[in-house]
């Protein structure tokens, strides 16, 4: 048997080669791998001795040769293939152990140049891996050092099983597909190009989850190759039991809403919907506002803070059952207090304010397909704001309207938020008509709604929403506008003395 070994990740390769050598396998290698094996005392044949051609072009060309690929691709049970090998003086290659140039590690380096990234695009490696994987009935292919042990173990037992060969071949095709997708994604980002006609995505598995949305569903957690600093997948768990599918999904809802705010803010979420949001001079004040917004719904929910959690805030959080607290950091006192509860999950995300670059994609799986859109990264454009009523909002009302719009953007449609003084007072999410959303927000308000403002994620189809808001004491409304009945809502607002602002920008969230 002959093995061709050429690896960038050299972990375990010397031990693997020694085991193969002890089994009587001839080792062929290239470049740095050849040097490492030879220096470690492994008897190794250089690739140029196999091809009869020197490595050239700074190592860009060394294995792209019939003597290599003929030896890999020949079907051993096909007499004409074996006869051709004999005629061409080509020997079979029975084991191919390759891992690829470190393209991922290269693109993650700060300040890396395009030229350096391109030089780390492997050509010969994927070609040999794919050749060996295609001919997996006859060739053992290994692209992951974690598989060295099983290959050696089965060889010692008499031979590698077809089941193992098939699994290793499948692993290769998944690996090279992800590698190519990573390259195309990186190159596309250099020009700002959107999705191509054929969309290929690659993610790395973080973990298998205990279950999905429900206990009978299997689930897995994956991460992007290069997530931005404030991405949830970068959070470090400091305490508590393993995160579940719903934990992760709900925390993402909290994080997305939190990243709308630069001042100290806390977002409480239940079932992916904000149930209480507060801002203040410090994180303690913000937490109290978020909690008091809806002390019933926040029980068993997620708390996200955009400033480090201190001892005083931790003591308040510990008064009720909270599933998760995510923050840029925790003081030692806060950790000591929060860790009194065994199951609370504490997540540290230092760059929690980093929303990531413009042009990120939002993906939704549908049966047999995928919906892809740009992420909703705009709240409103200042130049598009239009006061449509006789009365314009006061400066204070405009502050509250902006706050309310930041929240309503992140609740399920149809959505309404009533707010005042940097605090949500009533939230009406996920209703099948807008008047129900308004009525629910009013009904669920934990405080007096006189003098509050109201934000709607989409236009009012009828004036009944304004009527209900006025009856609750709302003094200013912000909404996209765009209904054929806008004039009716405007007239009703004028009649009730309500200031109304149109943004021209809808925020459906389904």
Order of alpha helices (4+ residues) and beta strands (2+ residues): beta-alpha-beta-alpha-beta-alpha-alpha-alpha-beta-alpha-alpha-alpha-beta-alpha-alpha-beta-beta-beta-alpha-beta-beta-alpha-beta-alpha-beta-alpha-beta-beta-beta-beta-alpha-beta-beta-alpha-beta-alpha-beta-alpha-beta
